[in-house]
Structures are given as C-alpha cells and as structure tokens.
C-alpha cells in the first residue's frame, strides 16, 4: 500500500489530539495510554520471524492502542468491552464461560448483562475479524482491528479490570484503580522493563483468552493489599511520592509481569490470526489508520451528515433571492 502523506489539517488534528491526551491522561486512558502503546509496540516487534513483515506495523499498533478509550465519549456501549467482572460468573467459573455470549442465560441463575463486562467475547470476535481481514487482504481493516484488539487484550491483563471491586471501594481503598494503572507507571514505569516470553501459535483461542483472564483475576487481591500497606505506611497520603514508591515496591513485580505477559499473548493472537488466514503476504504498513471506532453503527443508527441540509438551504436561499430579484419592478 502506498503511504498517504498527512495534509496540514491532518497534522493539526493529530497535534491537538496529542496535546489533549498529554494533558488529560487520567480521564482518557485505561491502563495508561503510554503503557498501552509500549505493550502493542513490543508485541509487534516480537512476532515470530516468519511474520516479520508485521514488525513494520509496530508504530500503527502503538498509535492505535489507546483509541478504544476515546470511543467511550461517543459510544455508551464501549465501556463494558474493556473489562469483565469474574464474580458475576462465579456459578460457572471464569475458564468455563461459553464461547457464545447468548448461552450465558442458560448457564447461570444470575441475570447476565453487558454491565458485567464482555471483554473476552469482544477479543474473540476481533480475532475472527482479524483473521478474515488478513485472509482477504484487507490490510486497512486488519490494522485497525489488530490495534483495537491490542487495547482490550492489555486491559484484561490488568487485574483490576477483572473484578467487581475494580476501584477498591469494597476494601476501603477507593481510587486504587487510577492510582495503580495510571499514576504508578507515570512515576516508575519504563518501556525497557517489558520482558515478554516467546509468542506461539494458539490452537484454540477461546480457552487461551479465558486462562489469561483467570490468572489476571487471581492477582487483584495482591494489588489491593499492596495499596492498603502503602496507605498505612504513608498515613493515607496517596498523593505522595512515598506512597507510590511503597506501592511499586510491593506490586511493581505484578505490574511488570502482567504488562510483559500482555505483550506476549497479544503477539500470539496476531500470529495465530495470520497463520489461520493462510500466511498471506503482508504489505508495507501505511503511515496511519482511521481513528474511527471499529464498532460500526447500523444504518438506522447512523447520524446523518449536516452537509446535504446545509447545501440544500443555500441553494434554496439563492433561488428565493433570484426569484425575488426578477419579480422586483424597476423604479
């Protein structure tokens, strides 16, 4: 694909977006926009050698990794795609969740709603979409879907994205979610800390997804415990450097391990999609991909463009003025 040069308007929009993201990290990002970018970039860089052309997509995967968080402002259904409350499915067990979301209604007495989180089903759907896009050589679609998938995969490796007690309110630690996933890495994280293992082909993606979510969920208590100890050690001053130093000392290993595992598993998912697609030739990466949501609205839900109405209004106004001028009698 021929790279597309950014025009002045596109460059201006990109600069504005960057400044907004830089100024508002706690509002915009999930597991920290910087960390999402580090994870997706590293995942693209470590794919197996036979898929080495994908490494050229590393900048696209990084730049598109935080966008699903931005989609929340225009799409009320976006939030549940970023988490799953394992407690909501305790009757079934995390690793026994059905591949088909609709089957949940027959497996539990508890009414399941998207508010309990749908992240695993979202990742599965995107894996299927990515495989199809690669198989049909639709590389624009493949790049967009792969970048978005990187976000959801990373979020489900963040233990606090797998529990109802995501913000510590049930353990007297309200606010821990933001502190652990945004403020903590802001002070202590470096991309060089990533140490993912070797990615591999996954013969059955669904249990692979559920297993990493279950392992992630098993670590959330340790984060809440670390937060409690850090608060106790600093007199409850969660804004102090001492608090974050203590929190990193107690849970930094979890942070690094989960981020590294996220990059490894994401690379495995991309590699699996490519192999299942028949190992197609990967073209040179474009310079940019669309920032629009990959969750396309149904035609009935699409917001009509204002331009046709605006143009029609101008044309009507011109016609009215012209007719009025013709009817006007000479003095």
Long-range contacts (C-beta under 8 A, 24 or more apart in sequence): 1-139, 1-140, 1-283, 1-284, 1-285, 1-286, 3-284, 3-286, 3-287, 4-286, 4-287, 4-288, 5-287, 6-287, 6-288, 10-288, 17-291, 21-66, 25-182, 25-186, 26-178, 26-182, 26-183, 28-66, 28-69, 28-70, 29-66, 29-69, 29-182, 30-66, 30-68, 30-69, 30-82, 30-151, 30-154, 30-155, 30-158, 30-161, 30-181, 31-154, 31-155, 31-158, 31-161, 31-181, 31-182, 32-181, 32-182, 32-185, 32-186, 32-189, 33-65, 33-66, 33-69, 34-185, 34-186, 34-189, 35-154, 35-181, 35-185, 35-189, 35-259, 36-65, 36-66, 36-150, 36-151, 36-154, 37-62, 37-63, 37-65, 37-66, 38-62, 38-189, 38-191, 38-194, 38-259, 39-65, 39-150, 39-154, 39-194, 39-259, 39-262, 39-263, 39-266, 40-64, 40-65, 40-147, 40-150, 40-151, 40-154, 40-263, 40-266, 41-191, 42-191, 42-194, 42-196, 42-263, 43-150, 43-196, 43-199, 43-262, 43-263, 43-264, 43-266, 43-267, 43-270, 44-267, 44-270, 46-196, 46-198, 46-199, 46-263, 46-264, 46-267, 47-199, 47-267, 47-270, 47-271, 48-199, 48-200, 48-271, 50-279, 51-270, 51-271, 51-274, 51-282, 53-281, 53-282, 53-283, 54-270, 54-274, 54-282, 56-282, 56-284, 56-285, 57-143, 57-146, 57-282, 57-285, 59-285, 60-143, 60-147, 60-285, 60-286, 60-288, 60-289, 61-143, 61-146, 61-147, 61-150, 63-147, 63-288, 63-289, 64-143, 64-144, 64-147, 64-148, 64-150, 64-289, 64-291, 65-147, 65-150, 65-151, 65-154, 66-151, 67-147, 67-148, 67-151, 67-291, 68-148, 68-151, 68-152, 69-151, 70-291, 71-293, 71-295, 74-293, 75-293, 75-295, 77-114, 77-295, 78-293, 78-295, 80-114, 80-115, 80-116, 80-117, 80-118, 80-119, 81-118, 81-119, 81-122, 81-152, 82-117, 82-119, 82-151, 82-152, 82-155, 82-161, 83-117, 83-119, 83-155, 83-156, 83-161, 83-162, 83-166, 84-116, 84-117, 84-118, 84-119, 84-120, 84-156, 84-161, 84-162, 84-213, 85-116, 85-117, 85-162, 85-163, 85-164, 85-166, 86-162, 86-163, 86-213, 86-214, 86-217, 87-163, 87-164, 88-112, 88-116, 88-117, 88-164, 89-116, 94-210, 94-213, 94-214, 94-217, 95-207, 95-210, 95-211, 95-214, 96-210, 97-210, 99-124, 99-206, 117-161, 119-152, 119-155, 119-156, 119-161, 119-213, 120-156, 120-209, 120-210, 120-213, 122-152, 123-149, 123-152, 123-153, 123-156, 123-209, 123-269, 124-205, 124-206, 124-209, 126-152, 126-294, 127-205, 127-269, 127-272, 127-273, 130-269, 130-270, 130-273, 131-273, 131-276, 131-277, 132-277, 134-273, 134-274, 134-277, 134-280, 135-276, 135-277, 135-278, 135-280, 137-280, 139-282, 139-283, 139-286, 140-286, 140-289, 140-290, 143-285, 143-286, 143-289, 144-289, 144-290, 144-294, 145-294, 146-270, 146-273, 147-289, 148-294, 149-266, 149-269, 150-266, 153-262, 153-265, 153-266, 153-269, 154-259, 154-262, 154-266, 156-209, 156-212, 156-213, 156-216, 157-212, 157-216, 157-258, 157-259, 157-261, 157-262, 157-265, 158-216, 158-258, 159-216, 159-217, 159-218, 159-219, 159-220, 159-222, 159-223, 159-254, 159-258, 160-220, 160-223, 161-216, 162-213, 162-216, 162-217, 162-220, 163-217, 163-220, 165-220, 165-224, 168-224, 168-227, 171-224, 171-228, 172-228, 173-224, 173-227, 173-228, 173-231, 175-238, 176-223, 176-224, 176-227, 179-227, 179-238, 179-244, 179-247, 180-223, 180-227, 180-247, 180-251, 180-255, 183-244, 184-244, 184-247, 184-248, 184-255, 185-255, 187-241, 187-244, 187-248, 188-244, 188-245, 188-248, 188-252, 189-255, 193-256, 193-259, 193-260, 194-256, 194-259, 194-260, 194-263, 195-256, 195-260, 196-260, 196-261, 196-262, 196-263, 196-264, 196-267, 197-260, 197-261, 197-264, 198-264, 199-264, 199-265, 199-267, 199-268, 199-271, 200-268, 200-271, 201-268, 201-271, 201-272, 201-275, 202-268, 202-269, 202-272, 205-269, 205-272, 208-265, 208-268, 212-261, 212-265, 216-258, 219-254, 219-258, 222-251, 222-254, 223-251, 223-254, 225-250, 226-250, 226-251, 226-254, 227-251
